[in-house]
Amino acid sequence: MAELRTAAAAVGPGPAALPGPMALPAAPGSAPALPSPAAGGGAGPGPGAGAAAAAAAGGGGSGSGGAGSGSAREGWLFKWTNYIKGYQRRWFVLSNGLLSYYRSKAEMRHTCRGTINLATANITVEDSCNFIISNGGAQTYHLKASSEVERQRWVTALELAKAKAVKMLEESDDSGDESVSQTDKTELQSTLRTLSSKVEDLSTCNDLIAKHGTALQRSLSELETLRLPAESTEKIKQVNERATLFRITSNAMINACRDFLMLAQTHSKKWQKSLQHERDQRIRLEETLEQLAKQHNHLERAFRGATVLPASAPGTGGSAKDPCCPAKGDLSDEDDDNEFFDAPEIITMPESMGHKRTGSNISGTSSDISLDEQYKHQVEDTKKEKRTRIPYKPNYSLNLWSIMKNCIGKELSKIPMPVNFNEPLSMLQRLTEDLEYHELLDRAAKCESSLEQLCYVAAFTVSSYSTTVFRTSKPFNPLLGETFELDRLEENGYRSLCEQVSHHPPAAAHHADSKHGWTLRQEIKITSKFRGKYLSIMPLGTIHCVFHSSGNHYTWKKVTTTVHNIIVGKLWIDQSGEIEIVNHKTGDKCNLKFVPYSYFSRDVARKVTGEVTDPAGKVHFVLLGTWDEKMDCYKVTQGAGDNGAEGRQRAHEAEDSRVLLWKRNPLPKYAENMYYFSELALTLNAPESGTAPTDSRWRPDQRLMENGRWDEANAEKQRLEEKQRISRKRREAEAARATEDGTPYDPYKPLWFERKKDPVTQELAHVYKGGYWESKEKQDWTLCPDIF
């Protein structure tokens, strides 16, 4: 808002531009005759129209220098805002060549409304009380004091501050090191002294070389005068020439060193100044973002203080309604569940919060029971009945900025983060969630037409994003060798296996088979970048879907996921990009376009469009929908003379040809308190007997987090990461020894997948090699590593 106010002030003309009742100067030394608040001051047409109302209400600018505040001057002034509100009373602070303003004196602690640098500003006096400060158009403040004396005090203080700021700027330009800290100066002077002493040493060596070289040449000349054989004379001449050449070379070296020292002395100040400038810029950016986080927290607290939470979800900190992104017309983003505190602690956990959850078969366990004992109790009867609830998400506060300020520009998988950012599922389980709408592939397997089959495959592709609409937390990064199985052969006719096959870069392989006649496999590498305001997640890798009866083989890739408002505001997720689904047997294609959200677009949010074409490029079906709700299919019927565009338009108009391909299942009750998990997601981390010891369900930090014991989960997460780090270093050391010894060394290989060249895409990918389900049947897990 401060930027909007500053911009409004920049375009708001002064009295000279738009004359109003107060455009005429008042008598020198007297306060202007201003209308009282009762007279409606503040809504006048010109910059001078509303100042007196505030003056009558709150007095004029205070000339207080702010004892103990460290400011050159601070006090009340009236600032022009716009033609509706006119002049408004603001608290101004002049300090260190900067003029800042606030709505009140109390606001100085948390919210600065605007700042202008006087070193590049122009100060113009308009009349007895009005003056303008502008830095060339980007910022313009139309200000009014309560009296001519008060105005003169401010103008004098501003002119002095400006002169001082300009002088400091010029001195900085000349010397280049005035803003450098004392430590940097000491280091610089020490380095220059060292360089000088080294050059002096070289000069001494040069003198010695010159002295001994002269003596050597004199001795050689004396040898030439002696009567020696012709061969010896020739040799002496050669030695003399080489000695002369050596002397010349040494002199050149000394001169070059001296030139280097002079160059270093000349440019070191400029380099130091540039370095300090970059440091200052970084510090200012950090302070600005930290200030934004504080403001957001302040506003959020005020909002919560004025809002009565629904009684149905006590202690959860969330509302019963689903949060929407600003794209949906939300007027406020102060109802986010995250709180930001400027404190050294990352997590603040009341001891009593972690064990008061009810409504779950695993939440009633006592804190004095070990995790293994809890897990054994939870395993019972999970095969018979799928769980429908998990412990509610605790509302723990988090100093988000203390973590994120060091992460800008880095890859997310390499940033150590507390479990506060996570949901109690691993990336392998999130990958398995792609199968939530497996019935789309079951229907596709029954299609006789490959084009109709492609429509269902496209709908399945879009459906995999429906679970992400409210899921703003990140899953746990799997450990190398971690697995996850989902055996739904009896209930739904399929079973799935995932394994983490690489840690850096993180990559997971997934294989699913269905007795309804299809196989799905993929290897996904996740790359992500944190950009300050948003987080981009780019999945790399190809997804394969093969139908057994027809032999149709489909491939596609995923689009980019973007998480917005990472630091300040309500988190919301968007999907953007294009997907091309190709049937490698028939040549049919489907092009899906995920339209990125735009505030200025009238289109429906999260829109997805697509066309199904045959090998000749003829459009047979048009797809339309959203990735968070549903997908419809329209059959294109083109008559003679119809071109493709007209045919597609006719397909949209023909409502009777519409077929609903997919519709999102409703979320479970109270999903907002359970990380917005779907019905499938709620069951993924439920304990199951007989799974591999590397299965994600056995991961202790994830289990502790799900049970609300986040302090313990963070400690366990650090232990697991350190254990994985030690294992990686041991493998690297073994590889280095094998290289030195010349002995063969086998790098890490996944247990259930092997890397092969795909015959269709010609890409190297990890493919399931078999053996897992056989090992599960025998309960033979001797090959599994100890990763937990």
N, C-alpha and C positions, 0 to 999 in steps of 0.2 A: 504494500500500500504506500510505503514511503516514496517508491519510485513514481507511482501514479500522482502523488501529491506534488512531487518535485516537477514532474512533467507539466502538471496543470499550472504550477507557478510559473514555469518557463514560458507558457503561451499566454498567461494572463497579463494583459498590458497594464502598464502603470497609468497614473492619472493623465500623463501627457498624451497617451495613446487613446484613452477613452475618458473624456472629461466627465466628472460626476460632481455631486454637490460639494465634495471635499477636495476638489482638484486645486482650488485656490489656496495659496500659502496663507498661514495664519500670521498674526502679528509677531514680530521677533520677541522671543523670551516668554511667550504666553502659550498656554495649552490651547489646542484647537477646540472650537465649539462643536462638540459631537452630540448626536442624538442619544437619548437615554434608551435603555433596553425596552422600556414600555413603548417607545416610539417605533419599535421594529428595526433598530439598528442591526446591521449584519446582513441585510438582504438588498443592499443598494446596488446600483448598476456598476459602480466603479470600485477600484481598489480601496478608496478611502471611505466607502460607504458604511462599513460595519465595525470599524475599530473602536468607536466610542462606547458601544454597548458593552464590549468586553472591558474597556477601560473603566467604565462606571461600575461594572460588576466586580472586577478583580484588581483594579489599580493599574498603574503604568509599569514600565520596565524598571526592575530593581537594579540599582547600580552596584549591588553587592559583588565584591570580588570573590566571594565564596571562601571564607577563611578556612584554611585547612583542606580545601578541595584541590589545590594545585592548579586551578584555572586562572587565566589572565583576567577574565571577567565572565560573569554569568548573571542572568536576570530575565525578567519578562519582556517580551516584545510582541507586537501584533504582526502576524504573517498572513499575506494574501493567499487564500486557498483557491476560490473560484467565484464565479458571478452569483452563485446561489448563497454561499455561506459568507462571502466577503472576507474580511480580516478575522483571524482567530488568534486567541492568546496562546502563546507557546513559550516554553522555557528554553532560552538559548545559553549555550556554554561555549566560550572562546578559550581554546587551549592548544598550545603547540602549533600555532598557525592554522588550526582547523576550527571552523564554526559549525557546531552541531545543535540540533534542536529536538525537543521532546514535548509531549503534550502536557506533562507536569513534571515537577521536580522529582517526585517519587519514581517516575518512569525511567530516570537515569540509570537505575540498577539493572534494567533488563531490555529496554526497547529504545533504540535511537531511530528517529523518524527521518533524518537526513543529515548529511555532512558536506561541506564545501571547503575546498582547499584554497586558502587566501593567497598562496604564492602565485597562483595563476588567475586570480579573480580581480574584477574591476569594482570599485566602490563609488557609487554615484549618489550625490545628495539631490533630492528633488525639491523639497520645500522645508518648512520649519520642523516637521516631524517625520517625513518620509525619506527613505533612502533605499537604494537597490544594490544588491550584491550579485554579480554574474560572472561566470567563468567562461564566457564566450558562446553561450547558447545552450549548452547541455544542462546547466543548472542556473536558475535565476530566482532569487529571493526578493520579493517586494515586502519591505519591512516598515513598520511604523512604531515610533516611540511615543510615550505618554506626554512628552514635552520636548521643547527645542533643546533644553539643557541635557535632558537624558539622551536625545538623539546625538548631540555633539559628543557626549562621553563615549557612546558606542562607536561612533565614526572614528574618533581619536584612537580608541583601543584597537579598532580593526586596522587602521592605517599603520599603527606601530607593529601590530602582529604581522601584517603583510610585509612591511619592510624587513622585519627580522626573518621571516620565512624566505623572502627573496634573497637576502644576504646569505642565509644558510645554503640555499640552493646553488647560488653562484660559487660559494666556497667549495661546495661539494663537487661542482663541475670542474673547478680549477685544480683542487688538490686530489680529489677522487677518493680520499680515505677519511674524510671527516666523520662519516657515519659508521665507520668501521669500529667494532668493539675493541676494547683495550687488549683483550687476549689475541685478537687477530693482528693488531699492530705489533705486539711483542713477537708473535710468530714470524711476521713478515720481516721485522728488523733483524731477528736472529738468523733467518734464512739469508738475507742480504749480507750480513756480517760473515756468515760462513762462506758464501760465494766470494766475497772480497778477499778473505784470507786464503782461499784456494787459488785465486788469481795471483795474489802476492807470492804464494809458493811457486806458482808456475813462472812468475817473473824472475824469482831467485834462480830457479833451474835454468831459465833462459840465459841469465848472466853467466852462470857457471858453464853452460854449454858454449856460449860465445867465447869465454876466457879460455877454456880448454881447447875449443876448436881453433882459436887463433894460435895457441901454442902448438897444436898438432900440425897446422898448416906451415908454421915457421920451421918446425922440425923436418917436415917433408921437403920444404924448399931447400934446407941445408943439405938434405940427402941428395937432392937433384944436382947440387954443385959438386958433389964428390964424383970421383971417377969410378963409375960402376958400369957393369955390362949393360948393353942397350936394353936387354929384356927387363932388368931390374928398374931401369929408369922409366920404362913404359908402365910398369906396375905401380911405381910411386906416383906417377901422374894420375893414374886411375883412382888410387886411394885419395889423393888430394882433391880430385873432382867430387868424389863421393862425400868427403868431409864437408866441402863447401855446400853441396846439395843438402846434406843433413842440417847444417846450420841455417840455411834459408828456410827449410821446412819447419824447424823448431820455432823460428821467428814468426812464421805465418801462423803456427798453432797458437802461440802466445797472443798475437794480435786478434785472432778469431775469438779466443776466450775473453779478451778484454771487451771486444765488441758485444759479445753475448751478455756480459755483465751490465754494460751500459743499456742495452736493449731491455734487459730484465728490469732494471731500475726505472726505465722510462714507462714501461707498459704495466708494471706490477700494480700501480695505483688504479689504472683503468680496470684491470682484471678484478682486483679486490672490490672495486666499486660495483662492477657488474654482478659479482657473486653476492655481495651484500644486498643489492637490489632484488635479486631472485629470492634470497632468504626473507626479506621484508614482505615481498609479494606472497610468499607461501604462508607466512605468519598472519598476514591480513586475511587471506582466504580462510585459514583455519578459524580465526577469530570471528569472521563473518558467519561461517557455517555454525559455529558453536553458539553464536548469538541467536541465530535462527532456531536452533534446537531448543534453546532456553525459552524463546518467545512462544514456540509451539507448546512446550510443556506448561508454561504459564496460562496460555489460553485454554489448553485442555483441562487443566485443573479448575479454572473458572467455569468452564462448560459443565464439567462433572458436578461441580458444587451446585449448579443451578438446575440439574437434571435429576429426576427421581428414577432410579433403576427399577426395572420390572422385578416383582417379588419372586417370579418363577425361577430366577437364576441367581441366587444370592452368592456373593463372593466371587463371581466369575469374571467381573469386569467387562463383560461383553453385553451387547443388547440382543434382544430376541429377534430382531430383524436382520436380514442379510445385508451386509454392507455393499454398497455399490460404488463403483469408481466415479470420479467427478464427471465422467462422460455421460452418466445417466441423469445429470441435472442436479446432483447433490449440491446444496448451497453452502455446506460447511464441511470442512475436513478436520474439525477439532474433536471428533468422536473416535479417533483411532485408539486401539487397545494398547499401544506402546507408549511408555512414559520415558522422558529423557531427563536425566539428572546430571548436573555437573559435579560428580563425586568420583573419588578414586575407585570406589568399589564398583564392580561390574554387576553383581547380582545382590539384591537385598531380599533375603528369604526369612520370613517369620517361621519359626520352627514348627508352629502348630498348623501351618497351612497345608502341608504335604499329605496329611492323612485324615482329612475330614470329608473326602469324596464318598458319595454313595451312588447306588444305581449301577454298579458294575460287579461282575463276579471276581474281579481281581483287586478292587479298591478297598476292600474291608480288611486286608491283611495287616497285622500288627507290625509296628516298626521294629520290635525286638526279634522278629523271625528273620532268618537269613534269606537272601535272595533265592538261593537254590531251593529252599523249602517252599517258598512262595511259588516258585515255578512248578514244582512237582504238584502242588495243590491245584494250580491253574490248568494243568494238562488234562485233568480228569474230565471226561464227558465232552471235550471240545469237538470230537469227531461227530458226535450225535447232534449237537445243537450249536449253530454258529452264533457268536456273540453279536449283540446289537448295540452295545455301549462300551465306552472306555472311560477311565477317570477324566473328569473335566479338566480343562487346561487351567493351571493356576495363573493368577494375575501378578506375576513378579515384575518389579520395576527393573529397568536396564539402562545403564549409561551407554546408549548406542553410539554417541559420538566418540567416546574414548576408544572404541574399537574401529569404527569405520574410517576415521580420519587418516589412518595409515594404510588404507586398502585401495585408495583411488588408483585406477589403472592396472590393478593386479588381477590375476586369475583367481576366481573364487575358490577353486579346489586347493589352492596353496595358502589360503588364509586361515589361521587357527581361530575358530569362533566358538563361543559357549553354546550350550544346547538351547539357550533362550531363542536363538534364531531358527531352531529346527522344529520339525514335527516328528513324532515317534515312529517313523518309518525310514527305511533305508532307500537309496536310489534303486536298488534291485526290486524292492517292493513297489516303488512308483512305476518302474518299467512294466511290472506284471499287471498294473492297473489298466494297461492298454487293452486287456482282455475283458474288461467289464462288460462290454457289449459284444461278446463273442457270438451271440445269436445272429448277428449280421453276417458273419462268415458262414454260419450254419445255413442260413437262407441262400447265401451266394453259391454254396456248394450244390444246391438243388437246381440252380438256374440252368436252363438249356442254352440260352443266348449268352454269349461272352460279353456283349454290350450291357445287358441287364446285370450280369454278374459284376461288371466293372462299377456299376452304380452303387451296389452294396459294398464293394471294397472301398470306394471313395467315402461312403457314409461311415464305414468303420474307421477310416483314417481320421475323419473329422471328430468322431466321437471320443477319440483318445485325449482330446484337449478339453473336454467338458469338465473333467475333474479339477482343472487348474484355475477355474474362474475366481474362486475365493481362497485358493490354497497359496497364500503368500509366504508361508514358512518353507525353509529348504529342507530336503531330506538328508539323512546322515550319509556322509561319503563312505561307501563300503570299503572294508579292508581288503587287501590283496588276498585272493583265495576265498573270500566270503561268498556264500551261495544263498539262494532262496528258491524253495520249491513250492508249488501250489498244485496239489493233487485234487482235482474236481472231476475225476473220470466217472465216478458213480453219479454225481449230481448233475453235471453239465456236459460230460463227455470229453473233457480235455484235461491235460496236465502240462505244467509249465516248469521250466528250470532256468534260473539265471546264475551267472558266476562272474565275479569281478576278475577280469583277465589281465588288467594292467592298472597300475596305480598313478603313474605320471607318464603320459597323460592318462587320466582316468577313463577306463573303457570297460563296458559290461557286455557280455554275450547272453543272448536270450533264445530259448528254443521252446516251442509249444506244439504239441500234437493233439489232434482231435479225432475221435472215432467217427465224427460226421464228415470226414473226408477232406481235411485241410491241414497244412503245416505252416506255422509262422515262425520266422527266425530273423534275428537282427543283431548287429553289434553297434552299439552307440557309444561314441566318445563325446563327452561333454566339455565344451570350452565356454568360459564365461568371463566377462569383464565388468568390473564395477567402475562406473563413470561419474560417481558423485551423486547425481540426481536419479539415475536409473541403473539397473543391472540388466545386461544382455546375456542370455543363455542360448548358445548355438549348438544344437545336437548335430554331430557329424556321423555319417554311416548310412548304410542302405538297409531298408526293411524288405524282406522277401515273404511273399505269401504264395503257396503252391496248392492247387486243388488237385486231388489225386485222380478223380475219374476223368476229368477233361485234360489234365496236364497243363492247364493255364498257369503261367508263372508271372506274378505281378511284383514289381519293385517300385519303391518310392523313398523319399527322404523327408525329414521333419523340417518344420519352419522355425523361425527364431522366436523365442519367448522373451518378453521385456517386462521387468518389474519396475514400476514407476514410483516416485516419491519415497526413495530409500531413506533420506535423512529427515525430511519434514513433510507432513501431510499423510493422507490415508493411502496405504499401499494398494495398488491395483495392477492387474496383469493384462497384457495384450499379446496377441499372436499376430505375426505379420510375415508376409512372404508368399511364395507360390510353390505348389507341389505338383509334380508331373508323375502320374501313375501310368506305368507302361505294362501292357500284356506282351511279354516277349515271344509268345507263341503265335498270336494273331496279328500283332502290330496295333491293336486298339490302344487309345490313350485317353486319359482324363486329366484336364488341367484345372486345378483348384487354385483360387486366389483368396488369400486371407487379407481382407482389407484392414489396414491399420486404422485405429481410432483417430479422428480429427475433430477438434472442438468446433470447427466451422462447417463441418459436413452435416447435411440433413439426413444422411443415410442412417439406417439402423446400425447400432453399435455391434461389433464383433461379427460383421457380415462375412459370409463365405459364398462365392459363386464358382460355378464350374461347368465344363462342357465335356461330354463324352463323344469322341470322334472315332471313326473307323480309319484304317490305314490310308485311305484316300483323302482324309481331312474333312469328310462330311459329318456334320453334327447330327447325332441321333437323340441325345438326351441333354437337357439343361438342368443343372443342380443349383438350388438356391436355399439359403438358410443362414444360421448362425452357429458358431462353434460351441456355444454354451447352451443351446436350446434344442434345435432340431434341424433336419435336412429334408428338403422336398425334392422330388424328381418330376420333370415335365418331359413328355415325349414330343419330339419335334416332328411335325408332319408337314412336309414341304410339297406344295403343288407345283404344277408346271409353271415355269417362269419365276418361281419364288427364289430369291437369293437367301443366303444364310441368315443375314441379319433380320429380314422380314419373317423368316421361318421361326427364328428363335423368339421374336416378339410375339408371334402368334401362339407359340407354345406357352408363353407366360399368361396370355389372355385366356387360354383354354383351361379353365379350372377343372373340368371333368377329367383332364389327363394327368392331374396332379396325383402323385403317390408319395405318401409319407414314408421315407426310408428309415428315419431314426428320430427318436425323441428322448431327451435326457430324463433319467429316472429322478424322482424327487429326492431331496436329501432327507436323511433321518431326522426325527424330532430332536431338537436341541443340538443340531450339528454345529452351530456357531460356538458352542462350548467344547466341542470335540474336534477342533482343528478343521472343521468343515469336511470331515471324512464322509465318503459315500458308504453305502451298505457293504460293498466289497472291501473298501479300505479299512473299515472297522474290524474285519475278520483277518486281515493279512498278518498282523503281529500276534494273533491269538496263539498260545502255546499248543504245539502238536507233538505227540509222542512219535518216535521213530525217525525224526528228521536228522540230517547230517549234523555233526557237531560244529560245522562251519555255517549253519543256517542263521539267517539274520534274526530269527526268533530267539536265539541263544545269546544275542549280543547284550552284554550287561548294561552298558550306558544307555542304550535305547530302552531297555526294560525299566530302568530306574526313572528315566524321564517320563515314560508313559504312566508310571505310578505316582508322579508328582514330586519325586525326590530329586530335584534338579541340582542341588549342591553336590550330592553324591554322584549324580550322572556326569557332572563336569569333571570331577576328580577321576572317575572311571574312564571318561573319554580321553583325558590326558595320558592315563596309564596305557591304554590301547594304542594311542598314536606313538608313544615312546617305544612300545614293544615292536610296533611295525617298523619304526625308524631303525632300531637295532638290527632287525632281521635284514633290512635293505643294505645296511652298512656291512653286515657279515657277507652277504652275497657279493657285494662290490669288492670286498677284500679277497674273497675266494677267486673271483674273476681276475683280479690283478695278479695274484700269485700264479694262477694257471698261465697267464700271459707271460710272466717272467720265466716260468719253468718250461714253457713250450708244451705244456700238457693240455689236452682238450678239456673244455669246460662247458657244461650244459647250462644255458641260461634258464631263468624261471619259465616253467611251462604250466598252463592251467591244468586242472585235474580232469575236468569233464569235457573240455572243448579243445580243439586243435586248429591251428592256423593253416588255412588252405586258400588257394586261388579260386575264386568263384568262376565257374565256366560261363555264366551269363553276363556278369558285370566286369569280369576280369580284375576284380579287386581282391586284395588279400583280406580275409576275414576269418574270425573264429567260428567254427562250425561244430555242433554237438557230435561227439564221437561215440556216444553210448556208454552204458555201464552204470549210470547213476541209479536207475530204478531197480536194476538187478542187485546192486549193493544194498539198497534200502530193503529189498525183500529178504536178503540174507542178514541184514543188520551188520554188514561188514564195512566198517568205516576206518580201517587201518591205514588207508592211504591219505586220509584227511589230515592236513596240518593243524597244529594247535595255534589258532590265531586269537582266541579270546582269553 
